[in-house]
Amino acid sequence: MKNLIDITDLSKNEIEELIKVAKNIMQEPEKFSEKCKHKKLATLFFEPSTRTRLSFESAMIELGGNVIGFSSASSSSTAKGESVSDTIRVVGCYSDIIAMRHPKEGAPLVAALKSTVPIINAGDGGHNHPTQTLTDLLTISCEKKRLDNLTIGLCGDLKFGRTVHSLISAMSRYKNIKFVLISPEELKIPEYIKEEILEKNHIEYVETNDIEEYMKDLDILYMTRVQKERFFNEEDYVRLKDYYILNKNKLENAKKDLCILHPLPRVNEISVEVDDDPRACYFKQARYGKYIRMALILKLLDIK
């Protein structure tokens, strides 16, 4: 049995195998429609989610399995004071695999230490979101036909953005990757990510607060929202939330084959006028998320 807590739990080969299986599912979904018959996925979401929770649930249903779980801490025994460890031990009695989102960094790791079934981290605070990263990698692989030789712009909340942290960690394994880190001063990438991942692996990067400065160089532009739930005061959030708004004008010098990604939900950091641009891939990205989670469920349940 294996868990997925951090994207580095998977080797580069394992990631590529997951991408291959996900592409097979996309091409021949009927071959996979009963692979998880009589299996149950528990979705334990202690924090709000739309895409991640529903894509996990639709993934399991399309594999022929069933889903149980809850969508907020207030509707679980956590509201009565039950510990994460106890919740996991109980839910493991009723399910074959658990997808868990929690506002506290490290909570899925604690769960994995106590669980009798595989645990998938579906996001823990501002720390990690490995299945979003798998979604991003599948999207890039399908849209760009490669995972190396890319210049990737990451824009918005790089300090608290767990999707950004996981993506940098994953992409650092591929050849000739360059990052353009676009954020206001207050939301810059944490020092430990620069030191432990970028500099340690000799990955080229630049930091800027100007979204247009490097636009012409980008193969991927990964937009993120400024996350209200990560801020300690309303004033800072209001001041920074509209710092970057991607619109058609800002894309004038961008490559014709630029791939615009966003983990969603979008608030207003991408203007709706961009939605019809062929370079906008964020709704496709949400669809790819279902297929990669199907592949991951099969892997962790050891179903060939």
C-alpha positions in Angstrom: 0.0 0.0 0.0 1.2 3.5 -0.8 0.0 7.0 -0.1 0.3 10.2 -2.0 1.1 13.0 0.4 3.7 15.0 -1.6 4.4 15.0 -5.3 7.9 13.8 -4.5 6.4 10.6 -3.2 6.1 9.6 -6.9 9.2 9.0 -9.0 9.5 10.7 -12.4 8.8 7.2 -14.0 5.7 6.8 -11.8 4.4 10.2 -12.9 4.9 9.3 -16.5 3.2 6.0 -16.0 0.2 7.8 -14.5 0.0 10.2 -17.4 0.1 7.2 -19.8 -2.7 5.5 -18.0 -4.8 8.7 -17.9 -4.3 9.1 -21.7 -5.5 5.5 -22.2 -8.6 6.2 -20.1 -9.3 9.3 -22.2 -9.1 7.2 -25.4 -10.9 4.1 -24.2 -13.1 4.9 -21.1 -15.2 1.8 -21.5 -12.2 -0.4 -20.8 -12.0 1.1 -17.3 -15.7 1.4 -16.4 -15.7 -1.5 -13.9 -12.1 -1.5 -12.7 -13.2 -0.4 -9.2 -16.5 -2.3 -8.9 -17.3 -2.9 -5.2 -14.5 -0.5 -4.1 -15.3 2.6 -2.0 -13.6 6.0 -2.0 -14.0 8.3 1.1 -13.7 12.0 0.4 -12.9 13.7 3.7 -13.0 17.5 3.0 -12.4 19.5 6.1 -12.1 22.6 3.9 -14.4 23.8 1.0 -13.7 22.4 -2.5 -15.7 22.1 -5.7 -13.3 20.7 -8.5 -11.0 18.5 -6.4 -13.8 16.8 -4.5 -16.2 16.4 -7.4 -13.4 15.2 -9.7 -12.4 12.6 -7.2 -16.0 11.5 -6.8 -16.6 11.4 -10.6 -13.3 9.6 -11.1 -14.4 6.8 -8.7 -17.9 6.6 -10.2 -16.5 6.3 -13.7 -14.3 3.5 -12.5 -17.4 1.7 -11.3 -16.8 2.3 -7.6 -18.8 4.1 -4.9 -18.2 7.2 -2.9 -18.8 8.2 0.8 -17.6 11.2 2.8 -18.3 14.7 3.8 -17.6 18.2 2.3 -17.0 20.3 5.4 -15.5 19.9 8.9 -18.8 21.1 10.4 -20.6 18.1 9.1 -18.1 15.6 10.6 -17.3 14.5 14.1 -14.4 17.0 14.1 -17.1 19.5 15.2 -17.4 17.3 18.3 -13.7 17.4 18.9 -12.6 14.1 17.2 -9.0 14.0 16.2 -7.9 13.5 12.6 -6.2 10.2 13.6 -9.5 8.8 15.1 -11.5 10.0 12.1 -9.1 8.2 9.7 -9.1 5.0 11.7 -12.9 4.9 11.6 -13.3 5.8 8.0 -10.7 3.2 7.0 -13.2 0.6 8.3 -15.7 1.7 5.7 -13.6 2.4 2.6 -10.8 1.2 0.4 -9.1 4.5 -0.2 -9.3 8.0 1.2 -8.9 11.5 -0.4 -8.4 14.1 2.3 -8.3 17.9 2.3 -7.4 19.8 5.4 -6.6 23.4 6.3 -3.6 22.3 8.5 -0.3 21.6 6.8 0.8 18.0 7.6 -2.6 16.7 8.5 -2.7 14.1 5.6 0.7 12.9 6.7 -0.6 12.4 10.2 -3.6 10.6 8.7 -1.3 8.3 6.6 0.6 7.2 9.7 -2.6 5.9 11.2 -4.6 4.7 8.2 -5.1 1.1 7.2 -6.0 2.2 3.6 -4.2 4.5 1.1 -4.4 8.2 1.7 -4.4 10.9 -1.0 -3.6 14.4 0.0 -6.2 16.6 -1.7 -4.6 19.8 -0.4 -3.2 20.7 3.1 -3.2 24.4 3.9 -0.7 26.4 2.0 1.6 23.4 1.7 0.9 20.8 -1.0 -1.6 19.8 -3.6 -0.1 16.8 -5.4 -3.2 15.7 -7.4 -3.5 19.3 -8.8 0.1 19.0 -9.8 -0.6 15.7 -11.6 -3.5 17.4 -13.3 -1.2 20.2 -14.4 1.4 17.8 -15.7 -1.2 15.8 -17.7 -2.5 19.1 -19.1 1.0 20.3 -20.1 1.8 16.9 -21.6 -1.4 16.9 -23.7 -1.3 20.5 -24.8 2.4 21.0 -25.3 3.4 17.4 -26.1 6.3 17.6 -23.8 7.3 18.2 -20.1 10.9 19.5 -20.8 12.3 22.6 -22.6 9.6 25.0 -21.2 9.6 28.5 -19.8 6.9 28.6 -17.1 5.4 31.8 -15.7 3.8 31.5 -12.3 1.7 34.5 -11.4 -0.2 35.7 -8.3 0.0 34.2 -4.9 3.3 32.4 -4.9 3.7 32.6 -1.1 0.6 30.6 0.0 -0.1 28.9 -3.3 0.2 25.2 -2.6 -0.4 24.4 -6.3 2.6 26.5 -7.3 4.9 24.9 -4.7 4.0 21.4 -5.8 4.3 22.3 -9.5 7.8 23.8 -9.0 8.8 20.6 -7.2 7.5 18.4 -10.0 8.8 20.4 -13.0 12.3 20.7 -11.4 12.9 17.0 -12.5 12.7 17.9 -16.2 15.4 19.2 -18.5 15.7 22.8 -19.5 12.9 24.3 -17.3 13.0 28.0 -16.6 10.6 29.8 -14.2 9.4 33.4 -14.2 8.0 34.1 -10.8 5.5 37.0 -11.0 4.1 38.3 -7.7 3.8 41.4 -5.5 6.6 41.7 -2.9 4.3 40.4 -0.1 3.4 37.2 -2.0 6.8 36.2 -3.3 7.8 32.5 -3.4 9.1 31.2 0.0 12.9 31.2 0.4 12.9 27.5 1.2 11.5 26.7 -2.3 14.2 28.8 -3.9 17.0 27.3 -1.9 15.9 23.7 -1.6 14.4 23.2 -5.1 15.4 25.9 -7.6 19.0 26.7 -6.6 19.8 23.2 -5.4 18.8 21.8 -8.8 20.4 24.7 -10.7 17.1 25.7 -12.2 17.1 29.1 -13.9 14.5 31.6 -12.5 13.7 35.3 -12.4 11.5 37.2 -10.0 9.4 40.1 -11.2 6.3 42.0 -10.2 5.5 42.9 -13.9 3.3 40.3 -15.7 4.1 41.8 -19.1 7.9 42.0 -18.8 8.5 38.3 -19.8 5.2 37.5 -21.5 6.8 37.0 -24.9 9.1 34.2 -23.5 6.5 32.1 -21.8 5.3 28.6 -23.0 3.1 28.2 -19.9 1.4 31.0 -17.9 0.0 29.6 -14.6 -2.3 32.1 -13.0 -3.4 31.8 -9.3 -5.9 33.7 -7.2 -4.9 35.7 -4.1 -6.4 33.4 -1.5 -8.6 35.3 1.1 -8.6 32.3 3.4 -4.8 32.4 3.8 -4.7 36.1 5.0 -4.7 37.2 8.6 -6.4 40.5 7.9 -8.9 41.8 5.4 -7.0 45.0 4.6 -4.0 43.1 3.1 -6.3 40.9 1.0 -8.3 43.8 -0.4 -5.0 45.6 -1.3 -3.5 42.6 -3.2 -6.5 40.7 -4.7 -6.6 42.7 -7.9 -2.8 43.1 -8.3 -2.8 41.0 -11.5 -5.7 40.7 -13.9 -4.9 38.9 -17.2 -6.8 40.4 -20.1 -6.4 40.4 -23.9 -4.2 43.5 -23.9 -1.6 41.7 -21.7 -1.5 38.8 -24.1 -0.7 40.9 -27.2 3.0 39.9 -27.2 2.5 36.3 -26.0 3.3 33.2 -28.1 0.6 31.9 -30.3 0.9 28.5 -28.6 1.0 29.8 -25.0 -0.9 27.6 -22.6 -2.8 29.5 -19.9 -3.5 27.4 -16.8 -5.3 28.1 -13.6 -6.0 25.6 -10.8 -9.4 27.4 -10.3 -11.5 28.8 -8.7 -11.0 32.0 -10.6 -12.2 35.2 -8.9 -11.2 38.1 -11.2 -7.5 37.4 -12.0 -8.3 36.2 -15.5 -10.8 38.4 -17.4 -13.7 36.5 -18.9 -12.7 37.9 -22.3 -9.7 35.5 -22.2 -12.0 32.5 -22.0 -12.6 32.4 -25.8 -8.8 32.7 -26.6 -7.6 29.3 -27.9 -4.6 29.6 -25.5 -7.0 29.4 -22.5 -6.7 25.8 -21.2 -8.0 26.1 -17.6 -11.4 24.5 -18.2 -9.8 21.7 -20.1 -7.4 21.4 -17.2 -10.3 20.8 -14.9 -11.4 17.9 -17.1 -7.9 16.4 -17.3 -8.0 16.4 -13.4 -10.7 13.6 -13.5 -8.6 11.3 -15.7 -5.4 11.6 -13.8 -7.3 11.0 -10.5 -8.8 7.8 -12.1 -5.2 6.7 -12.9 -4.0 7.5 -9.4 -6.9 5.6 -7.7 -6.1 2.5 -9.9 -2.4 2.8 -8.9 -2.9 3.1 -5.2 -5.4 0.3 -5.2 -3.0 -1.8 -7.2 -5.5 -2.5 -10.0 -3.9 -3.2 -13.3 
